[in-house]
Amino acid sequence: MRRKLKDNRGETLVEMLASILIAALAVALLFTCCMVSVQMGGQARAADERYYENLSAAEGKTGALENGQVNVAGDASNVKIEIQLYGGEGTYSYQWKKEGVSGGP
């Protein structure tokens, strides 16, 4: 019994502070990962909304692009082809007219 009372082994203050520091760093890393995942989710949601808005504009042939440029090459020099682009950001649809006849997809 006397031997047990004089036992000085145990955790020191330095060991306790080191374990608290490690736990605090782990919590900080976890919090940072959670915040980054929330931010990435918001960016993905915004990108999906832009994509589906542009897809709807392309499919519905609304919101004609004024900057759309199309080069048409052919043998017949007297044929006039007019092409109108719809959509945006990589999602496009078109409508064409050839000598007064409408066509397209």
Protein Blocks (a to p, Z undefined) as FASTA:
>chain_A
ZZmmmpcbdcdfklmmmmmmmmmmmmmmmmmmmmmmmmmmmmmmmmmmmmmmmmmmmmno
paiafkbccddddfblkbccddddedeehiacddddeehiacdZZ
